[in-house]
Amino acid sequence: MTVQEGDLLWTPSAEFVADSNMQKLMKWLDKNKIVSVNNYQQLWQWSVQEPTAFWAAMWRHFDVISDSPYTEVMSQTEMRPGVRWFSGSRVNFAEHILRHKGGHPAISAMSEYEALQKISWDELAIQVRKLATSLRAMGIQPGDKIAAVLPNRIETVVAMLASISIGAVWSNAAPEFGSRAILDRLGQVCPRLVFFGDGYQFNGKRFDRAEVLSDLLSDLPSVEIVVRIDIIGDCAAFKTQRSVLSWQSVIDAADPGEAEFSFERVAHDHPLWYVFSSGTTGLPKAIAHSHIGVLIEMLKFMHLHMNLKPGDNSFFYTTTGWVMFNLVVGMMLTGAGAILYDGSPVYPEIDTLWRLCDESGATHFGASPTYVQLMEKNKVVPKAHYNLDRLNTVLVGGSPSTPATFSWFYENVKDDLWLTSQSGGTEIASAFVAATPTQGVYAAEIQARALGMALRSLADDGRAVTDEVGELVCDKPFPSMPLFFLNDPDNKRYWESYFSEIPGVWRHGDFIKINSRGGCYIYGRSDATLNRYGVRIGTAEIYRTVESVPGVTDSLIVCVETGSDGFYMPLFITLKDGVEMNANLEKKIVEALKSQCSPRHVPDEIIVAPEIPYTLTGKKLEVPVRKLLKGAKLDDVASIGSMKNPQSLDFYIQFSQRNMS
């Protein structure tokens, strides 16, 4: 099936719409005489025109638990750092997850070496209370910093919720990160207590991390207590003078019981966690969000834009080093169970995640467009082998999707499927553009601007444009904006990252097109802009075209200024086994770019590379490659520990030395 961008692929049934949380919200707003709207576009318009009324309605609709009423919803409507949300309130993020009870699985978890395990809501609450009680007995106070270097497991979620429940500030670093990348993160946080796993397993191989973590501890003088979790076993002991406790010893505390246990409800400006930018161009930003900001945003997003409900089971393939792990935990705010997978998504079988989807009874499935390409390449047809009766929603995220990505799901998974694509960022712990279950699905299109996100596409002259590619900006505050960055006096780095270039708006750094019906297309990072003859080109549209040419498996393009207003725009590609670069293939690529994009999209040179470099979270390293080609040093442009394969940049360094001098 040939699918073009914007083709209508799915329309929700009347029953699906009526049963959706979005439609129920519209009825609730009308019944409570807050606002009457007939469709999503009207609802979005109200949410951004009347942000105080909208966010107050979210608080009321989702029954936020607070020690005290708030005195004001938002302190100002001007878009800049420092907006206070729900001042006077005292809430706890973990409490709102653990108010769900019963025997339905709160977490279902599988790994390369362990069969599917399930833990109910009631069992999860007991484990969290026990660990939280132990943490308090160790002297952990509200505001103390707790970090983890753990894989995607039940224990990680328990540790996270227990820490947050007593007002400690949480942070993650994935165990597969290099030691430098972990230190770049935890060294900024200066945690008092760290949960360390002895190792991890990936693609059938065991990785003993005891020695690496011992070395890390010598560089983290703030750590007083280490809690060790034996994940792969038979590993060396940590070499440290700190107190090292076993997971079992801290989880074996007596359960104080639900009636006796108290959540630490904290003020509106109390940090919830530190999450980290990818660090592809230097030290990663350590971003603090508040309990109330993330809580109110995720209540909105997970209920309305994900349409999650009690009894659902939701999966998104991620690692603990990416904010998506935090979002997976946030999905539990709805009463839906979270599904975790620890390991390679294609081990021991190429379709392992689909087996997990079947065995866990997943209703929601999430993965990246890169994963879909892998499935297509290996001719995986999940519907032929697995029972996916409960599956009704797919989330594709992490990078821009193509029409082929969308059509693959309808052809190989299910023809009745709400296929969603969303786009946001670590900085906002959510999405700017999102899905709505009340509208149809169009190929490669993100259905709508998210509620409460006053999003526009700006042309170079500052005009808001429709049906044109422009800069993604948001011109009104939203609750999950960062509180601050660590080690950023006077919010200097925070301001420069989002507010300095275009006054009065949040400039996110993406290219976006918003069409007349409100649908959105993301065209890649604007900081990786290709500018030829004064025309800005988003890289995503080039990748879509090039990677649809038979024989091409991946691509990366950059535009390098060469002085005297000149430029050089090379396209790097990887090829399928057995395919060779020749004049015929080059002609096909050039003709595809000319016909599907424009003559300006044609590169100055096409180079076959052994590999396209990616971060561990699946982002192409466009900006670092561009800087390398301009003569920058490797240490100045990339955090090696954050890369999927650090050696993948060697080719580009050598290419620069040979060709760019």
N, C-alpha and C positions, 0 to 999 in steps of 0.2 A: 504494500500500500504506500503510495507516494503522498506525503503530507506536506503542505506548505504552511509557512508561518501565518497564523491567524485563522486557520481552518477550524470550524466548530467540530469538536470530537465527542462531546458528551453534554447532555442536558439533564439536570436533576429532575427526578419524578416529583409530582405534587406531594407525595407522602414524605419523601426525603426532605423537601423544603419545610413542610409543616412540622416535622419532628426535629428540625435543626435548632441548635441553641441560638443562632442568629435570629431566626423567625420568632422564637419565643421571647427574645429580648425586645423586639419591636412591639410585640403585643403587650409586654410588661410596661414598657415606656408609655404606651397609649393608655393602658388601664390606670396607671398611676398619674396620669395627666402631666407627664414630663414633656413629651413631644410626640406628635403623630407623624409617622413617615410611612411611605408605601413601598419602598425598595431600598436596597443597600446604598445606592448612590446618594439618596436623600439622607440616609442615616449617617453616612460618612461626612456629608456636607455639614450637618448639624454638629457632629462631634468635633469638627475643627473650627467652626464659627463660634461655638459656645463651649470651649474646653472646660471651664469651671463646672458648668452644668453636666457635661458628659462624664467627667471623672468622678464627680459626686454621685452620679447615677451608678457608675461601676462599683463604688464603695458599697452603696445600698443594695444593689442587685446581687452582689456576691457575698453579702453579709460578712464584711470584714470584722474580725475580732480585735477589739482595742480596749486597753485599760481605761482610756478616757476619750471623749469625743474630740475631733479635730477642730481647730479654731478657724482655719482657712484651707481651702483646697490647694491653691497655688499662690505663691507670694507675688508673682508678676507674670505678665504675658509676653514680655520682651525675651527674645531668644538669646540667651547667654548663660554661661556657667553661674551656679549659685542659686537657682530657683529652689525654693523650699516647698515641699509637697506634704499636705495633710499635717501641718504643724500642730503640735499638741497631742497627736495620737501616739500610742505606744503599742506596737504590734510585734509579732514574731513570725517569720516566714515558715519555719518548720512546723509551727503549731497548726497552720492552715492546711498543710499536707496531712498531718497526723490526726486531724479531726475526722478523717474517713476511717471507718471501722468495718470489721467483718471478716469472712473467710475467703473472699475473692483474692486472688493473687495481687499483692501490691507490687512485687517484683518477680519476674521470671528471668532466670539467668542461665546462660550456657557458655561454654568455652571450648577451645580446641580439645581439651583433655578431660572435660567434665560434662556429663549429661545434663539435661535441663533440670534446674532446681527452681522451686517456687517457695515464696514466703508470703503469708497472708498479711493483711493490714494489721490484724491483732498481733501477730508474731513480730512484725516490724516495729510496732509501737513498744513492745516489751524490750526488744534489743536496743532501741534508741534510748529508752528510759534508763536501762542498766548502764550503758556506756556514758550517758550524760551524767549519771550519778557518780560514776568513777572519775570522770573529768573534774567534777566539782570537788570530789574528795582529794584530788591532786592539787587543788588550789587554783584551777583555771577560773578566771574571772571574766565578766562581760568586757569585751574589747580586746582581750588577749587574742593572739594570732595562732591559728592552728593550720598546718599544711599537710598535704598527703602526696606521696609518690606511689600511687597504686593504680593497677589496671581497672578495667570496667567490670566491677564485681559488686555483689550484694554488700560486702563489708565496706566498700567505698561509700555507698549511699548511706549506710548506717552511721559511719564516721562523720559524714557531712551533716546529716540531720541532727545528730547528737551535738556536734560542735555548735551549729547554728541555734539549736534549741536553748542553749545556755548563754547566748549572746556573744560567743567567740566569733572571730572573723576568719572565714574559711578560704583556702586557696588550694588549687590542684596543680600538679606537674606530672605529665605522663611518664611512666617508667622507661619507655622506649626513647625518650629524649636523651641526647648526649649530656654528659656531666656538666659541660659549660652551659647548656641551655637550661638545665634544672637550676643551677646556681644563679644564672641571670634572672630567674624568676624568684626563687625563695630567698636569694640574697637581698632582694629589695624588700621582701615582706618581713624578714627577721622573725620567724615564728618561734613561739615558746615551746610548742609540742609538735612533733612530726610523726605521722603514720607512714612507715616505710614497709614496702613489700620486699621479700628476699630476692625476687626476680619476676620474670614473666615468660610466657611462651608465645611464639609467633611463627606461623608457617611451619609448624612441626618441630621447631628448634627451641630449646630451653636457654634462657639468658640469666645467668647468675649475676645479680647486681649488688651483692653484699660488699664487695671491695669498692665499687664505685660509690656506694652510699656511705661507706666508712670514710672515704676521702672527702665527700661532700660535708659530712658532719664536722670535719676539722676546719671547714671554711664557713660554718654557720654557728658562730659563738652564741647566738641568742637561744639556741635549742637547749632546753633543760631536760626534756623527757622525750624518749623515742618509744613508740609502740610498734613492734615488729609483727608483721603478718606473714606467716609461712605459706607461700603460694605454690612454689614448685618443689620445696623441700630439699634436704641434703645440701644446703648452701652453707657457706662459711658464716661465722658469727660476725656481727658488726664490731669493728675495732673503734671503741670510743670510751671516754670516761663518763659519758652521760648515763643516766638511768635508762636501761632498756627493758621494757615490759613486753610480755607476750599479749597478743590479741585476746587469747582465751582468758588471761588473768583479768583484763580490764572489762571484758564483756560478761564475766561471771559474777558481777556485783548483784546484790539482792535487788529485785524489782520493787521500787517504792510504791508501785501501783498507780493507776491513772488518777485517782483522787488525791494522792499525796504529792505527785510530781507537778512541778510548776515550770512553765516555759518562761524564759526571761523576755518579757515584752520591752522593747527598746524604742528610743525616741526616733523621730522622723529622719534624723541625720546620722543614725548609727550605721556603720558599714556592715553589710551582709557578707560580702566576699571580695576578693581581688581576682579578677580575670585578666588574662594577658593577651595583648596583640601578638601577631605571629612572629615578630622580631626578625623579619626578613631583611630589614635595612638598619639593624642595630639593636640596642637593648630594647626588649619588648616593653611596651607601656603596661604598668600595673594599674588596673582600672578598678576603682571602688564604686560599688552600687549600694543603695540603701535597701533595708528590709521592705519598707513601704513602697518604694519605687518599683522594685522588681515584682513584689507581690501583686500590686494592682495591675501592672502591665501584663504579667503572666496569667492572672485570672482572666483578663480580657482576651488575651491572645489564645490561650489553650482551650478555653470554653468556646469562643466565638469563631476564631479563624481556623482552629484545628477541629472544632466540633467534637471534642472529647467528652465522654460521659462516664459515670460510674459503670463498671462492668466491661469497659473497653480495655484493650491491651495494645500499647503503642510502642513501636520500635523505630529507632533511627541508628544506623551504624555510625559510631563515633569512637573517639578515644577520650580519655580523661583530660587530655591536654588542650581540648577545644571547648569553647563555650557551649557547643551542642550537648555535651554531657550535662551541664547545668540545666539546659533547656529540657532534656529528657527527664531529669528529676522534677523540673517545674511542671511537666505534664501531669504529675501525680496530684497537683492541686485540684484537678477535676474529679478525683476518685477513680481515674483510669489507672490501670497497672502499667508499670514501666518494664520493657523487655531489654535486657542487656546481653551483649555478646563480647567476649574477651578473646581476641585473636585475629588472624587473617580472615577476611570475608570469603576467601576462596579456598580455605583449608578446613578439613581434609578433602572436601569436594568443592568443585566450582560453584555448586548451588547450595552451599551450606546455609546461607541466610534464608533461603526459601524453605529449607527443612525446619529451621527455627521458627519461621513464620507459621508453618503448619502446626508444629508441636505445641507452640505457645498460644495458639488461637488468636493470632494478631488481627486486630481490626484496622490498625494504621501501620504502614510500612514506609520507612524513609531511607534514602541512599542518595549518592551523588550521581550526576550525569556520567562521570568516569566509570562508575560501577555498571551503569547500564551499557556502556560501550563494551565493557568486558563480557557481560552476559550475551550481547549480540554477537561478538566475535566468536564466542564458544558455542553459539547456537543453543543457548539454554532456553527452554520453554517451561516455565514453572507450572502453568496450568495443566500440563500433560502428566505431571508427576506428583503434585501435592494438592491437598484439600484446602482451598483458600476461600471457603464459603463465608467465613466471618470477615474477610478483608473487604473493606469498603472505601478506604482512603489511602492514597499514596502521596508522600511528600518528597519532592526532588529538590535538594538544596546543596549549597556549597560552592556552586559556580553556575553561570547561565546555562539554561537548557536549550536544546534544539528541538525543532519539530519531530525529528527522528526519535529523540528521547521519549517524547510523549507517545508517539505511535507505537513504540516498542511495548509499552505497558498494555495498551489496548489490544495488541495482536497476541501477546504472549502470556499475559497475566489474567486479564478480565476485561470484558467489553463494557460492563457496568461498574465504573470506578470513578470516584471523585479524585482526579489527579491534580495535585496542587504543587505550585512552585512558590517559593517565598524568598525574600532577600532582605538582609539586615546587616547585623554586625556584632562583634564581641562588645563594642563600645556601648551598645544599647540593650544588650542581652535580649534581643527580640528581633522583629522585622519591621521595616518601613512599608514594604509592599507584601501583600499576603493573599489568602484565599477567603472566599465566602461560599458556604454551601447552598446559597440561594441563587447562584448564577451558573451558567454553562462554562465549559472548559474549551479554550481555544489553543491550538498548537503553539507551544513555546511561550504562551502568554501567562503572566502572573495576573490573577483575576482582578485585583483592586489595590488601591492604597489602603493601608491598615487604619482602623478606627483610631481617632485621636492623633493621627500623624498628618500634619498639615504640609503635605508633600507637593512640590512643584518641579517641573523641568524648566531650567533656565537656559536661554540662548546666550551667546557671547555678549550680546548687548544688554543683558539683564531682563529681557522679556520672558514672561511665562508662556511656554509654547505647548501646543497640543499636536500630536501626530508628527512631531519632530524630535530628534535626539538632542538632549541637553544635559546640563549638570543637575544631578539629584540634590535638591535642597529641602530643608524642613524649616518653616519660618515661625513655628510656635513650640514652646517647651512641651516635653512629655516626661512622665514620672521616672522612667528608667534611664534618663540621662546620667552620666557618671557624677558621683559626688565630687570626686577629685582623682588625680593620678598620684601615686606615691612618689615621693621625692621630686615634687613639682611645685616649688615655692611660687605663690601668687598665681597659680593656675596658668603659668606661662606656656607650658607644653600643651596643656588642654586647649587653651585659646588658639594657639598656632595650628593645632591639628584640625580644627573644625570651624573656627569663626574668623580667622584673620583675612582670608582671601575675599570673601563676599560679606560685607557688613550686614548684620541683622538676621542672618540665617545660619543654620547648621549645614555646612557643605560636607557631604559624606564621602565624596571621592569616587562616585560611580556615575556612569552615563546611563540615562533613562529616557525612554519614550513612553508617554502617556497618551493613549488614543482617546477618541471621542466618547467611547463607552466606559472609560475609566480603567481599561486594561493596561498593564505595564510590561515593558520589556527592558531588561537590564543588558547593557552592551559592554560591560567590563569596566575596569578601573580607569577613571579619568587621569590618575597620576601615571598611568602607562599609555597616555594618549599618543596616537600617531597623528602627526600634523603635516600634511603634504599640501603645498600650494595654498596654505591658509585654511584648509578644510580638516576638521577634527574627525578622526575615525576611531570607533571603538574596536578593541581587539576581538571581542566575542563574535562579532559578525564575520570576521575573517576566519576564525577558528571553525565556525559552523560550516563555512563553504569549503575550506581546504580539507577538513577532516571527513567531508562527504565524498571526496574524490577517491575512487577505488585504489587501494594500495597504500594510502596514507593513514597512519595510525594516530599521530599526534602532531602538534605544531606549536610554535612560539614565534611571535613577531615583535620587533622593537624598532623604534625610530631614533637614530643617533645623530645629534647635531655635529657637523664637521667643520664649523667655522665659516666665516663669510656668508652666513645665512644658508649654508648648504646642509644637506642631510643625507643619511644613508639608511635605508630600510631593508634589512635582511629578514627573510623568512626561514626559520629552522624547522625541519620536518623529520619525523621518524617513519620508517616504512615497514610494511609487513614482511615477514620472512620470505625470501625468494624474490622480492620485488626490488628492482634496481632503478636508480634515477637515470633517466635518459631524456632526450629531447621531446619524445611523445608525452611522457608524464608531465614534464614541465609545461608543455603546451596546454594540457588538460587543466592544470592548476591555474594557469594564467587566464584561460578562457572562462573558467568557472568564476574567478574573481571579477573579471570584467562584466560578465553577464548577470551575475547574482548580486554583485556589490557595485563597483564602478571602476573605471580605469585607474582612479587614484589609489585603489586598494591593491594594485599589483606591486609586489615588492621589487626592490632593485636587484636582488639575488635570492635564489632558493638554495639552501644548504642542507644536506642530509646530516643529521646529528645522531650520535649513538643513543641519546636519551634527552628527554625534556625534563628540566629540573623542577621539582615540586617541594613545597613544604610538607610536613607530616600531616597537615590538615587539608591537603589537596589543592593548594593554590599554586598556580604557575609563577615562577620567579621572574616576571617580566622586568620589573624595576632593577633588581640586582644584575640581570644580564645586560640591560642597557647601560648601567654604570660601569660594568666590567669592560664593555666595548668602548667606553669613553676613557678607559685607562685607570679606573679606580682599583684599589687593592681589595682582595677577597675579604679580608677581615673587616673592611670598612663598609661592605655592602650586604653581607649575609651572616646570619647566625647559623653556623654549621650544625649545631645540635638540634636545630628546628627543621632540618631538611630530611626528606625521605631518603635521599642518597647523596651525601656530601660530594662524592666523587663525580657526580653528574655535571658539576660546574667546571671540571678540569678542561673539558673540550672547549668551552667558551673562553676560558682564560687563554688557552693556546691559540684559539682562533683570533682573539684580539691581538695577541703578540705578533702573529703572522700577518694580519691583514689591516690592522687599524693604526699602525705606527705612522 
